[in-house]
Amino acid sequence: MSTDKPADLPSEEELAQMSRDELVKLGNKLDGVELVEYPDPWPVKGTRAEKRAERQVAFWFALAGLSGLAFVAAFIWWPAQYVAPGKDGDFMYSLYTPVIGLTLGLSITAVGVGILNYTRKFIPHEVAVQQRHDGGSGELDKATILANLADAGNRSSIARRPMIKRSLAFGGGVLGLALTALPLGSLLRNPHAQSANAAGLLHTPWQHKEEGEKVFLRRVTGNDEISLVRPEDMDAGAMDTVFPYRETDTHEEWEHILRLGDTPVMLIRLRPQDAAKVVKHEGQEDFNYGDFYAYTKVCSHLGCPTSLYEQRTNRILCPCHQSQFDALQYAKPVFGPATRKLAQLPITVDPETGYFISTGDFIEPIGPAYWERKS
């Protein structure tokens, strides 16, 4: 194999007049490349096998496009609003996540399979030997490498395969549309447009609808049993998840409250020795009742449920991204990506019934940050 470079390099004028084949040969020689094998995948054009291979590649790209369209349609129009088990529409709701996952996954997979098939069946499988050299690339090298790339595209015969080009444009374009729909999907609908609360982002169902209303702390029992909470029901170091309950709530209203993501609250009873160490947040000094403290269960990082409580360390844990909050210091974050405290719910005990009630809504927005929040 000879790697000697030509003594006389072409001038810019000569370089501009050289054909692509001449540039390819010159580039190979300059780079010390020897093509050992460069077979044409289809030496006999127009055979049945070649057309069958072309149809297979086009099929995968077309499938990617159709799957992408199905994803976009399901993402926008499939009934995604929660329906309780056994209710009308529950079956369609239960299919929402599988449908969008299947259609998007199939679209991505089909594009990949199509590209792999095209590479295997139409790109020449060359065997080349090249001597490595140091240094950057000059104008001559740039011109010859572009010629090599164009030659590779020409030898792959993509220019004369409109079926594959059109199907690739269709599949790739729709897949791009599907991927774009993911971040933009939340802008298609306003989740608070039909909220009964005019300031849905600023208030929760714990908000009192009228003066003197009693909003109790109710457990979920899995049936219609009403399980309210009294101080003597919880041991020191215990935690319970509660939801807002009004004596006037109907069964349908209670089910609606359970479906809302901003309602769950952690009711924690600190151990006496730990309660003596509590540092309260300014303006929330009277939000607790004795050793009992209530914090939102919605993590201030990305909204996951902070459903774990360690009584020995008094840490509230979010299992999604491992944020930790100190229950002895107004639930401020002490570890992980969360940067804001958990909102605290003001509570007391109803003197008439002996059950816990809230004295009002959260005074700060709960959950992840958004552009209107002031805390």
N, C-alpha and C positions, 0 to 999 in steps of 0.2 A: 504494500500500500504506500502510495506516495503522498506526502503532506506538504510538498514544496509549493510555495505561493508564487503567483506569476510576478515576473520582474516588472512588467509595465501594467499599472492599474489604469482602468478607464477614467477618462475625464468626466466632469459632470455632464457635458453635452453628450458624450458617448454613452454614459450611464442612462440618460433620459431616453436614448434611442434604442436601448437593448430590449429584446422581447422578454417575456416572463420565463420562457425556457432557458434563455441565455443567462438571465439573472439567477435562476435556480442552480444551474451548473457552476456559475462563478461563485455563488455563495457557498455551495458545498465545498468547492476547492479552497476557498479562503478559510473556511472553518475547519479544514482538515477532515471533512466528512466523506466517507466512502459508502455508497449505497450498495450493500451486498444483495439485498432482495427488495423489490418494490412491486409485488405482483398486483395486477388488476383483479379485484374480487370477482368481477363478471367479465371475463375476456370475450365471451360471446353475448352480445347485447340482445335484450328483448326476449330472453328465455322465460318459460313459465316459472321456473324457480326464482328468477330475479323479480318478476312481477308479484309472485306470492310473498316474497320477503318484503317488497315495498308495501304491499297491502297490510302485512302484519305490523310494520312500524306505524303506518297511518292509523291503523285500528287503535293502537295504544294512545296515540296523541289525541284522537277523536274521543276516546273513552275519558281521557283526562279532562277534556273540555266539557263533555256532558256531565261528568261527576262534579266539576266545579260549578256549573250552572245549577245543578241540583242542590249543592251546598248553599249557594247564595239564596236560592228560593226558600230552602228550609230555614236558613238562618233568619230570614226576614219574616216569612209568613207562617211557619209552623207554629201551632199553639204552644207557647212556652210558659204561659202563666200557670202557677202551681194549682193542681187539683188534688184534693184529698183522695186517698184510696177508696175505691168503691163508688165514687161520684161519677157523674156523666163527664166524659172527656178525660178521665184518668189514664186510659190506655194510650191515647194520642200524646198526652203530656209525657208519659213514661218513655215514649220513643224519641223525644226531642234530642236528648244528648246522644244516644246511639246513632241517630240519623245524621246529625251534623258531623259526628266523628267519623262515621263510615264514608260519607261522601267526600269530605276533605281528604281523608287518608287515602281513599281510592284515587283521587285526582293526582295527588303528589306521587303515589306509587306508579300510576300509569305513565306519567311524564318520565320518571326514572327508567322504567322498563323500556319505553320507546327509545330513549337516548341510548341505552345499552344495546338494544337490538340494532339500531342504526350503526353504531360504532362497530359492532361485531360483524355486520353483514355488508357494509358499504365502505367503510374507511379502509384503505390499503394497509395491510399489516407489514410495514417495512422493517427491514433489518439493516441497521446502519452502524458504522464504527466512526467515532469522532475523537480527535485529539483535543484535549482541553487546553485552553490558554487563558492567561490573566489579562486584566485590563477591561476598560469599557468598550462600548460599541460606537464606531464612527458612522458617518452617513452611508458609506458603502455597505457596511454590515446591516444597517437598518433597511436599506433598499432591498438587499438580497433576502433578508428574513421575511419581509413582507411578501416578496415573490414566492418564497417557499410556502408561506401560509396560504396564499391564494391558490398555489398549485395543489396543495393538499385538499383544499375545498373543491377544486375542479375535479381532481381524481376521485373524490368521494362521490361524484356525480349528483350532488344535491341540486345543482342548477337545472338539471333536466328531470327532476322528480317533483312536479307541482303538487301531486297528491300528498307527499310527505311534508312539503313546505306549508301547504294550506292547513293540514291537520296539526302541524307543530305550532303554527301561528294561533290556531283556534284553541288547542289545548293549553299552550303556554299563556296566551292572553287571558283566558277564563280563569286559569289557576292564579294568575296575578290579581285578577279582579276578586277572586275568593279570599286571597290573603289580605287584600286591601279592605274587604268588608269586615274583617275581624276587628281592627282598631276603630273603624268608623261605625260599626254596628250600633254602638251605644248612643250615637248621635241621631239615629233614625227615629227613636222614640223618646219621649220625655217620661221617665218612670213616675214622675210626681204630678203629671198633668191632671190625672183624675183622683188625686189624693184628697181625702176629706179635710186634710190639714193644709191651709193656704201656704204655710211655710214648712213643707214636708221635710226639708233637709235640716231644719233647725229644731224640730220638735218630734217627739215620739208618742206612742199611745199612753205613756205615763203622764202626759199632760192632763191637768184637770179641766174638764169641759165647763164647769160652773163652780161658783164659790161654795166652799163647804163640802164638795164632793169627796167621797172616800174611795180611794183606789188601793185595793188590797194587794198583797203579795201572794200569788197562788202558784202552787206546784203543778206539774203535769203528771197525771196519774195513768194516762192511757185510756181512760174512759170518762164518763160524764161526772164522776165524783168531784166535788169541790173540796180541794185540800188547801186551806189557808195555813199560814205559819204564825205560831206564837213563839215567844222567846224560849219557853221551856221545851220546845220541840227539838232544839239543836244543842248538841254537846259542844263544849269548848274545843276549838280547832276544826270545827266542821264547816262545810260549804254546801249550799243548796242553790239550785237554779230556779228562779221564780219569774213569773210573768204578771202583767197588770190585770186586775180583775175588778169589775164593778158589779154590784148586786143587780143592776139592771141589764147586764149583758145577757143576750140570748145565746143559744148554742152556736148559731152561725157567726155571731160577732166574736165569740171566744175562739172559734176556729180561724177567723180572719186575723185575730191578734197573734195567734201562734205562727202564722205564716210570715209575718212581718219580721224582717231581719234585725230591726233595731230595738226589739222588745226584751230579749233575754237579759237577766240581771243576776249577778252572783251575790248571794247573801252570805256573808262570812261572819262567823263568831270567833273572835280572837281569844286566845288563852289569856287569863287575867294578867300573868306576868308580861305577856307581849303587849296587851292593851295599854299598859302603863308607859310604853315606849313610843306610842304613836305620835307622829308629827302630822298635824293637819294642814290642809291647804288653805291659804288665805281666802276668806269669804265662804268657806265650807266647814267652819268649826262646829256647827250644830247639825251637820248632815247625818251623823251617826246616832245610834241609840245604844248607849252603854258600850258594850263590847261588840256590838253588831255594826257592820259596815256593808254597804251595797254599792257594787261597781258594775258598770256595763260589761257585758260578756263579749262585746265587739272590740277586737284588737285595734289599736290606733295606727297600726302599720298598714295592713291590707284588708282588715275586716274579718279575719278568721275568728273562730270562737276561742276565747281564752278559757278553756274548760278545765284546766288543771290547777290545783292549789296544794302547795306543800305546807303543812301546818308547822313543821319544824323550822323551816327557813322563812315562813310567811311570804313566799314567792308565789305570784300568780303567773302561770306559764301559758304561752301560746304554742301549740304543737306544730303549727305550720312552718314558722321561720324562727322558732326558738327565742322569741322576745320574752323577757322576764320583767315583772313589775313588783315593786316592794309594797306589800299591803300595809306595812307600818309607816310608810311615807307617802300617803295619799295616792298609792298605786302609780308612782312615777316609774319610768323605765330604768332598769339598771343593767340590762344586758340585751343584746340583739339589735335588730334594725329599727325597732320602734323608737320614736323620739318624743312622744307626748304621753302624758298620763292618761289612765283610763278615767272616763267621766264618772263622777260619783253621784248616786241617786240619794236625795234626802229622804230619810225614813223616820218613823216613830211608831208607837204602839197606840192603837185606838183604845181610848179609855173605856168605851162602852162594850166592846167585844173582846179586847185583849189580843187581837191579831195585829200583825204588822201592816202598816199602810205607808204610802209615800205621801210626803207633804207637798210635792210638786214634781215637775218634770226636771230633767237634767238642765243645768244652767249653761251648759256648753255643748256644742255639737259632738256627737259620738262618732267613732270609726275613723277611717282614713281622712286625710286633709282634702279640702276642696276650696275653690277660689273665694267662697263667701265667708269662710270660717274666720272668727275673730280671736281664736285662742290658739 
